[in-house]
Structures are given as structure tokens and as C-alpha cells.
Amino acid sequence: MKFFLNFFKKKPLTLEDILIHPEGKRYYKDTHGLKKTSMDEDALKIIHRLNRFGHKAYLVGGCIRDLLLEKRPKDFDIATSATPNQIKNIFNNCRIIGKRFRIVHVLFKGKIIEVSTFRSLPDHRFQAESSKDTDILLKKDNNFGNAKEDAARRDFTINALYYDPRSESIIDFVGGYEDIKNKLVRVVGDPEISFREDPVRMLRAVKISVLHNLQLDKKTSLAIKKNRIEIEKASSSRMLEEYNKIFRTMESAIIFKGLAENHLMEVLFKEPIDLLKKDPDWLNKFLDKSIGLRLAIADRKMKEREELTPVIFYSLIFSDVVTEALENKKGNMVPIIKEALEPICRRLEIPKRDKDRLIKTFACQKRFKKKVEGNSAQNELFKSKDYFYDAFMYFKINAEAEQDEEGVQAAFFWEISTRIRPQSTSLIRGGRFEKKRRTPPGPGQGAPQPSGKNRKNDRSKDSENSGNREQNRDNNRERENKGTFRDMERSKLALFKADQDEQKKQDQLAVEKASAPEVSPLSGDVLPETTAESTPKENEKSPYIKKKKKYKPRRYKKYYKKGKENSGESGNSNNSTPKDVISE
């Protein structure tokens, strides 16, 4: 009996059991037809530099898959035998990120190239078959290995191809090259163990098969349906990131249909799918009704260069849930919408900011159907809200999906009002906007009528106000006159200072002329020097120069004479003459 139990019991897998080509099968350029010109030059530079330092390095992952499928890769990833610290010592323009999976980002001009070290298989892969209750979720993967082990631990065979630039060959350990030629998505190793290690792989398998027009392997498809509940254990941040990637593909409608066919939608978005299941033929009509139709319109808008945020896509998916809640309950809309969205947002762990925008998006939908003509202040206030664009795009897509003529016309009105704004009536002078003064209307049509019984007092108040206006005009004129007078005084003061500078220059020239030797006009001989008594003193002005009358401006009325005690400039205080000093 024990013999039969041991015979049927699964034995632990080895590395050779997982790998189809343990030594690595090489496909050269004449077979695969890839050219270096179609690859990123900076990524090839990184590989060449790692090779010069004695490390193995290859292009790996989705870039090789996309090139073989004749599509343009979004990014080029590198796998190497160098550890993160060794990579950091080789490249200055890099940084190590991640705790669960330590990788290196090498930075170039506006571009990041991801470089990861070869990983080894987790320990439970080499053990006997584990029970379903055993948690084998990968929470940390920093055990480094070689290229064989790295290929064995990857998700799909088509993502486990390595390109060697030196020999221009593709190295295949798991049969990924043949799967690409056969248009097949297959998991590396046992799919059930792979999906339990990382449940996000189920979502990625469906997305890759839909985007690249491939088929899921039978074992892979059965494993997804069997282990679909495991996706609830996946990290919410990674799931939200995958949703955002799906929204950006512009093929979200057919991807979500693929998720529905593989029974993943009923786990990820339980509440909306429960409403769709009321129709037995809901799966075949997925793209023609509700969620699928709205997502298809959103994809078309994205292809037409419209910008759609994740909040808009979430509102398109949750629309039926909110609509049914508002139909069944009456009262204030906001609490009803909150109650309907709370279980979904809590399970998906949608950020609070996006959750608040979702609530506001659904709550303001009736505002778009109000027929408000012109450019009123209420419209401008509504358009200034941070959630307006999300709410408007949801209203526009939903109206088109439901074929609501009134809603389409309302959406057209709001779209025109947001794109074509009326020009400002303000005058532009000197690069600034100058507002026109608002004058009250006269006694004609449109003038405000006084309220109350005593209208005479109101008229007297109007006359007082008109008198105040005249007085304000007089005050403004007086200020302008004072300003011109102030400018005149400043110009006079400037002229006065210029005259003072000219007087100082003339005095200096006179002193130099007096100190120069005199020459006889007849003989041309130098005359004898004059005595010390006859020479003018240093600080004395020449008696032969006429003093120019100083101009005294009207603004400065006070004049002070500088006495002997304050005159510190002259050497001899007895010979110093007082000067007029203007005190400001």
C-alpha cells in the first residue's frame, strides 16, 4: 500500500525538470532577424560596460518578445550577473531601489533603464507538493543566482528570452522562442505554483494574450480559473498599477472582456458583475452593453488624443452600481453614493483622493443637464472645480453610451463653453489689465429705485453721494497738482547741486593758477615768487573770483549757519568762513 502511495505522490521538481533547454539553445541573427539598430543604444552601452568589467549581461523580458512580434518595445530591461552594489560602483548615474526586489535604475537624459541581477529559484520549488493552505506568496526575492535559475523563475516563457549583443544571438532555456512562433502564452514550470507565488501573473497573462493576439495555454487557462481567488492576496498597489497600465493601452474594453471570460472580473469587480449576471447572455453582450460599451468609447476617446484619468475609468466601471443605489433609495445623494462605493473602494484600496473625486463625479451629474445660457458666474464657478473634468468626461461618455440626445447636446454645450472662453472686456494698457470704473445708472431705465416710504430722504442721500463724488474728483486733481509741484522741486534741487559742483571746480582751478609761477609778458622770464603773506591760504577762496549767488529752493525754508565749533574741515578755525548748510 505504501508503495502505491509513494508511486503516485509527486516528487520535488529539479531545475532540469523546469528548463526545456538546460544548456540554453541559441538562435543567431540569420534565424531571428533582429537588428541592433532597433534596440536602445544606451542599453547596449550598459551591457558592453558590464562585459568589460567581467560580468555577464543580456537584454531580457518584454523588449525581446515585442521585437520578435514586430512591435516597438516601451522599455529595454537588462539582466546581469553583477550585484546591485557592483553595478553602483561601475555606474555613477544610477540608484538602487526596492526592498522586496532590489534593482538598479541607470539614469540617462530623460530615460531610465532597469538593470536587475540574476535571481535564483525559491526554496519551495525544490520541495514536494505543498498543500493549498501553505502560503508560498513571494514577499522577498533577493537571492541571487545564474542565468538558468533566473529564466526558471520568470513568469512566462515568452518573457524568458535573453539577447546577447556580442554574438547577436537569443538564448532560450524554456522554449519561449517556439511559443512566440506558435502564438502561445505559457507559464514557466507549474502554473498553479507560479500563480500562488505571484497572483498578479494571472492578470498579466490575460492582458498579454489579448494585446498581442496570443492564446493561453490550456494548463495556464485552467490554473487561472482554479486559483482566481488567490488574486485577492495580491498587493493592492501592484493591482492599481496594473489597472492604470490597462487603461493606458487604449484596449481596456477587450482586456476586461478577457478577464471576464477567465472568471477574474467576478473576483476583482464583484458588485458590477453581479448586476450584469442578471442577463444570462451577459458575456456575449459585454462589449455592447454597460461596462464594455462605456470602456470601448473611452478607448476611442484616448485614440482621439483625449486625456482620461483613472478616476474616469473607475466611474465608468462603477456606474451601474451607483445608478441602482440612487434608484432604490431617496434622499441626499452624497451619502447614498458613499454607501454604494464604500465596499468596492475598501476592497480595491483606492486612494482617498480618488475616492472623493468619484463621489463628487457622480453627485454633480444633474448639474450638466441644467440649461443655463450665457457665461454666468455659476458656470464659471462649476468649471473651476478640480473634479469638473472627470465629471464632464464621464457625463459625455455615459450620454453617448446610453444614446441620450439631450445629454449629448448638453455635453456639447459644456465642451464649447470650456474650450471657447469670451474675451475680457478690460482694457490692456502697458501689459496690465485695467478695469473700467463702474458708474451707477442714471435716472433712466434700469436705475435702482429707492425702497421704503420716505423717498425724499433717499433722493437727498443720492444728492449727497453725487456731492461726494465731485469732492473726490477735486481731491484727485489736487493730488495730481501736488505731484507735478513735487517733480518741479526735485528738478530745481538737481540744478542747484549741479551749480555747487561747478563752483567747486572753478575754485580748484583758481587755486592751481595762483600757485603756478608768473611769467613776464614782455621778456618771458619767470617772475620772483611771492611771499607767504601774499599767498592765499588753503581754504580761502580767491578774491578775484566773483561769488555766484546761491539758489535757494522754496521747499527748504530753514537755513543754519555752521559755527566755529562744528567746522572741523578747516585747519585754522580763525580764518574759516561760515558756510550756508542746507538741512534736509
C-alpha positions, 0 to 999 in steps of 0.5 A: 500500500505504501508503495502505491502511495509513494508511486503516485505522490509527486516528487520535488521538481529539479531545475532540469525538470523546469528548463526545456533547454538546460544548456540554453539553445541559441538562435543567431541573427540569420534565424531571428532577424533582429537588428541592433539598430532597433534596440536602445543604444544606451542599453547596449552601452550598459551591457558592453560596460558590464562585459568589460568589467567581467560580468555577464549581461543580456537584454531580457523580458518584454523588449525581446518578445515585442521585437520578435512580434514586430512591435516597438518595445516601451522599455529595454530591461537588462539582466546581469550577473553583477550585484546591485552594489557592483553595478553602483560602483561601475555606474555613477548615474544610477540608484538602487531601489526596492526592498522586496526586489532590489534593482538598479535604475541607470539614469540617462537624459530623460530615460531610465533603464532597469538593470536587475541581477540574476535571481535564483529559484525559491526554496519551495520549488525544490520541495514536494507538493505543498498543500493549498493552505501553505502560503508560498506568496513571494514577499522577498526575492533577493537571492541571487543566482545564474542565468538558468535559475533566473529564466526558471523563475520568470513568469512566462516563457515568452518573457524568458528570452535573453539577447546577447549583443556580442554574438547577436544571438537569443538564448532560450532555456524554456522554449519561449522562442517556439511559443512566440512562433506558435502564438502561445502564452505559457507559464514557466514550470507549474502554473498553479505554483507560479500563480500562488507565488505571484497572483498578479501573473494571472492578470498579466497573462490575460492582458498579454494574450489579448494585446498581442493576439496570443492564446493561453495555454490550456494548463495556464487557462485552467490554473487561472480559473482554479486559483482566481481567488488567490488574486485577492492576496495580491498587493493592492498597489501592484493591482492599481498599477496594473489597472492604470497600465490597462487603461493606458493601452487604449484596449481596456474594453477587450482586456476586461472582456478577457478577464471576464471570460477567465472568471477574474472580473467576478473576483476583482469587480464583484458588485458590477458583475453581479448586476450584469449576471442578471442577463444570462447572455451577459458575456456575449453582450459585454462589449455592447452593453454597460461596462464594455460599451462605456470602456470601448468609447473611452478607448476611442476617446484616448485614440482621439488624443483625449486625456482620461484619468483613472478616476474616469475609468473607475466611474465608468466601471462603477456606474451601474452600481451607483445608478441602482443605489440612487434608484432604490433609495431617496434622499441626499445623494452624497451619502447614498453614493458613499454607501454604494462605493464604500465596499468596492473602494475598501476592497480595491484600496483606492486612494482617498483622493480618488475616492472623493473625486468619484463621489463628487463625479457622480453627485454633480451629474444633474448639474450638466443637464441644467440649461443655463445660457450665457457665461454666468458666474455659476458656470464659471464657478462649476468649471473651476472645480478640480473634479469638473473634468472627470465629471464632464468626461464621464457625463459625455461618455455615459450620454453617448453610451446610453444614446441620450440626445439631450445629454449629448447636446448638453455635453456639447454645450459644456465642451464649447463653453470650456474650450471657447472662453469670451474675451475680457472686456478690460482694457490692456494698457502697458501689459496690465489689465485695467478695469473700467470704473463702474458708474451707477445708472442714471435716472433712466431705465434700469436705475435702482429705485429707492425702497421704503416710504420716505423717498425724499430722504433717499433722493437727498442721500443720492444728492449727497453721494453725487456731492461726494463724488465731485469732492473726490474728483477735486481731491484727485486733481489736487493730488495730481497738482501736488505731484507735478509741484513735487517733480518741479522741486526735485528738478530745481534741487538737481540744478542747484547741486549741479551749480555747487559742483561747478563752483567747486571746480572753478575754485580748484582751478583758481587755486592751481593758477595762483600757485603756478609761477608768473611769467613776464609778458614782455621778456618771458622770464619767470617772475620772483615768487611771492611771499607767504603773506601774499599767498592765499591760504588753503581754504580761502577762496580767491578774491578775484573770483566773483561769488555766484549767488546761491539758489535757494529752493522754496521747499527748504525754508530753514537755513543754519549757519555752521559755527566755529565749533562744528567746522572741523574741515578747516585747519585754522578755525580763525580764518574759516568762513561760515558756510550756508548748510542746507538741512534736509 
